[in-house]
Amino acid sequence: MLGDIIIAKPNAYIAFVGKRVIEQTLNQAVPKDSQVVEYLFHKGLFDPIIPCNPLKGVLSELFRLHAFFPLNQT
């Protein structure tokens, strides 16, 4: 999570451990869907949520904006 721009796919689950493990460790109920990317987006963890189809174009534009030019450019 040290990247400048953190992109996620819709409906993805982001977790280091499962909900059950967290609940057993903390002895507390975890909010429903707390590991779903849309919930975490509203908490500020991700920048955009982008479906797979437009992802190539979005990444290309981000690379251009950050002055990244591949070495094998034709």
ABEGO torsion letter per residue (X at the ends): XABABBBBBBGBBBBABBAAAAAAAAGBBBBBGAABAAAAAAAGABBBBBBAAAAAAAAAAAAAAAGBBBAABX
